[in-house]
Amino acid sequence: MDLSYIINQLGEDRELYFNAIAPPIMQTSNFAFDTVADMRALLQDEYKGFLYSRGNNPTVDILRKKLAALDGAEDALVFGSGAAAIFVAVLSQVQQGDHVVCVKDPYNWARQIMENILPRFGVQTTFVDGACTDNFEKAIQPNTRLIYLESPNSFTFELQDIAAITKLAKTKGIITILDNSYSTPLYQQPAGLGIDLCLQSGTKFISGHSDTVAGVLTGSRELLRKIFVSEFLSVGSVIAPFSAWLLLRGLRTMEIRLKRSRESAQDICQWLKKQPQVEKVFYPLDPDFPQYELAQQQMKGAAGLFTIQLKAGSAAQVERFCNALQHFLMAVSWGGHESLIFPACAALPEGGFNAGEPKHRMVRIYIGLEEPAFLKADLAQALAQI
């Protein structure tokens, strides 16, 4: 389907709601039935209709159709957070005695699940360097049921060869999950590369306004139906109708926002590479990025998130740079209209900085919708403080 059709028309049966251009917010917890037979039918198969908004809701349903189509998938489920989408996706595919292979250094809450929650139920995880597909093959055990990927990750942007890994997984009957939060379906479609379940944070580029939290999971109707009737309904971490409406609003401008963010980021990256205080820039579609060729194969683009490694000999120097910025907000997440920074040293305990550890000198930067010249001037005066 055409992207413009998906964003502006798919799932929007306007004749059902007075031809309103903006879809309604069905802010209801419950749905009524005319007959016992009608109620019985939904109680037996809630996946098919509207019984209770913990499961399906008309506003959320419009969003589900659009998100599935954007991913090239059959269906989508939407959650109250990205972490909830990860938890349900992983939990749905493993049971006691199973084994998971996970890319090293995944999103923090994915690691929390793998390291601290799954072992309590007899599920073990092996973390591997995902840059080499052979590492996955070596890590697979007879009881491996799941391979978890994140390509690119959201700090140093390492990629995995998605098509090669899914091919390997399918020969062994292993389910694959990929976190696509960085690229979004506009710049990467993992389903087309063989991924079984694709998830992303709706909080970021889909919302685009830093005013709601959400998670998305897409895949085949068969897989998602099984997840819906079990883990999804049981966990109950659904998105509220108003939040779903905010995501629908965000989708309207997603393409143009990503384009603006991408073009500005590419310009600012090239400028930063020339600054004497910057040792290295990490951006998957920069020609100097180690996996640049793979990024070109798998990704249609990369939006405004990248990382710089400063030439700094102390935490104080990194902090002076960060604290001096006047037009970048210091915050987690990304994908809104505002430009952000996230210094890696902020996650370190007091006194834990080591100048010899490159990651400690890294600052992740998100480029929002401001003018590039405005942001470069701010970066320049802050770099001068190092």
Summary of the structure (lengths in Angstrom):
residues: 386
radius of gyration: 21.8
end to end distance: 49.8
largest distance: 73.6
contacts: 1293
relative contact order: 0.12
helix: 44%
strand: 16%
